[in-house]
């Protein structure tokens, strides 16, 4: 707990058995009230290890995708009473120790969304980010800053924190179940006027760290551009897209029921 706020860490997991314990051990447990892991039908021992560590563990009965995993993560965190939810990938690519800093940015009302940027400072390339990923990151971020009329150092970090209000009010159920969920979520937060802040975060690229291959990266890049164009068209009144429309309470309740149908 921090400044009276209940802090939850959520871990969207897929084949994270080799790095899960290390990530969990380095969390600042003195302020984290709940750790939740949602396993997307891993083929290794991720679920067993998570339960042995005492993590609140939920297992999807099939591989539904990274976006769907996050939807389940946030729904469970809210159900368990979290005021601030921080997503930490269990592959130890990002530094879990920074949870305290990210939680503080929200717990004291400075921001509504906190992002740990690999681009601020010299962390990305020094940590082993492939050159093509770095160049693509910079190009996409520049384009997004122009189309979304905002300024972030990167939109593609997987290390992020949200207040309860953000998670309850964004129409997340309209978002994709794939990797571009992350960018849809940030575009929504900007569209609805939430405050986004960043801190610098070193990153580590190694064999066990999760990453998408080149072809998936190209697909992801095109989807990111599509989201940004939808944002601009919606702002100009030239289009209408579900991801930028508030959901009714009935739609939200229906979506929550879908999460439980995903569980084993």
ABEGO torsion letter per residue (X at the ends): XBGGBBBBBBBBBBGAAAAAAAAAAABBAAABABBBBBBBGBABAAAAAAAAAGBBBBBBABBAEAAAAAAAAAAAAAAAGBABBBBBBAAGABBAAAAAAAAAAAAAGABABBBBBAABEAAAAAAGBBAAAAAAAAAAAAAAAAAAGBBBABAABABBBBBAAAAAABBAAABBABAAAAAAAAAAAAAAGBBBBBBBBBBBBBAABBBBBAAAAAAAAAAAAAAAAAAAAAAAGABBBAAABBBBAAAAAAAAAAAAAABX
